[in-house]
Amino acid sequence: MPLVKKVEGAKGRVFVFLDGLEFIQGTDPVEEFLQPLTEFGSYEFYKNRLEESHLLLERISHAHAVFLDWSNLTAEVLEKCANLEIVSYIGVGAANFVDLEAATRLGIAVTNTPNYGNRSVAEHALGLLLAVARNIVTGDRDLRKGMWTQFAREGIQIKDRSIGLIGLGAVGKEMALLCHSLGMTVFYYDPVRKPEMEEIATFLPMEELLSRCDVVSLHVTYSPETRDLIGERELGLMRPEAILINTSRGEVLNLHALAEALRQGKIRGAGLDNYPGEPHPDLGELLEQERVVLTPHLAFNTREAKNRMTAIAVENVVSFYRGKPRNVVNPDYVMFKD
């Protein structure tokens, strides 16, 4: 798609919204969010994700800052962006879309937007839990087929059940508060203890949490250490009536192992919002399982969260040019700056 919009600002720099226009187009606060950029340069909007390197370069080869959502900035692309100083990723998982090693080597700062939608993601995780526990999706499908399955779809009440949160960062803390307010007993595992939360959430080693809790909800960041964090062995530790929820990164959960656990009745059900290979994940085996609820990475998708995400992404670029970088995910980039 050609250039959608260009706004003139201070001469000398160009900032490109590569594929994030969907986040802000048509919302009232847009101009308020973006106005600070004009102090440092002009900005351009493009729409739609691109895979082809030469088309990406047509959009960003001249850019000093790039706002990024879904497109992949490989080493090959970054090396041909002579002016590029900062990539402002609109979201948390910048490492999934930017070659951080190459960016660091080239002296390009990469930022993300942490804590933009903690409550939104936690509410979606709770929604997945309720959908699985109360057969909401399967009941809807039954009724649309003309089937009245009132007594065949027995659910479970979550009050007085236990939930184990793996990861107690910002989203995990929101989930802990929500579940505690609903009368659930909350446990958590995190490499770093969170004493400020231990009035409502009790720490357990991960294996004990997996084997003890009625619900396990994943709230971890993606790293080499967390890839396939939950696989065949971990699923085998869970209770046959347990529910697994994942609204963190898709790569932390082995989908093949989950499909097998569901097929063999090793756990009650699962609710997932994130997957490897987005936006075209391979869900083959899971699609055959009735007891899994799948949503297409919707947890963050509220107007409140998207407005905040856009504001943080812009603040990151403005702060960078004011000499006070923030939310930088590759701080070593300064070692390679000219």
C-alpha positions, 0 to 999 in steps of 0.5 A: 500500500502506498503512503497513507499520510505524512505530517510535516515537522522539524526538518532533518528527520523522518519517522515512519509508522511501518505497519501500526496505523491500525492501532491509532487510525480513527481514534480521537487522541491520535493527534495529541499522542503524535504531536510531540514527534513534530519537534524532532521531525516529520512522520509518515504512515504506512499500513499492512505487514510486509514480508519482502525486504525490498518493499520494506526498504522502500518504506524505511531506508530513509527513516531515522526512527521506525515504529514497528508492529508486525513486520520483520526487521532482519539484519539484511534490512537494518544494514541498509537503513543508513539513517536509522537510529531507533526502532520503537516496537509497538508491543512487548516482544520486540525480539520476535520482530527485530534482529536485536544482535544486528541492531546493537552492532549497528548502534540502533536502539530498540525500545518496546512498550511495557505495561501498556495493557496489563489489566486488559491481558489479565481480563482476557486470561480470566475470560479464557479460564471461564470459557473453558471452566464453564463450557461457554464456547462448546455450549455456543457451538452446540446451540448453533447446531440445534443441540440442547446440551444443558446437562451434558456440559457440566462445568466447574465453579472457580470459587474455592479453586486454586490457581497457579501463576507462572510468572508474577510480573505486571500482568501476573499481578493483575491476574492474581488480584482478579482471581483472589477477588473471585475467591480463588486461592492464588499460588505463584512461581517466579524466579524472583520472589514477590513479597509485596504480593504474598498477602494474596499469593503464596510462592511455590516451586514450579513443579509443586505448583503444576501438580497442586493447582486446579488452574495454571496460567502462564505470564512469562516473557519469552527468552531462550530459557522460557522456550518450551517451558511447558512441555510433555513433562510439565503437562504430565505433572498437572492434575487430570481436572486442571486447566491451562491458560496461556496469554504470554508468548506462544513459544513458551508452550509446546503445542504438540505436547498440549494436544497430546495431553488433551487427547489423552485426557491428562488435563481438563482443558486449555485456553490460548491466545498466543502461538508460535508463527503468528499470524499464521500459526500451525494449530493442526492437532489442537483444532481436533480438540474440543476442550481448548479455546483459541483466540487470535492474540486478542488479549491486548486488543482493547482501545484503552490498551492500544491508546496507551501502547501508542503513547508509550511508543511515541514517548520512547522516540521523543525521550530518545531525541531528548537524550533520555532513552527509555524502555530500551531492550538492547542497552549495549547499542551505545557501545557501537554508536558513532 
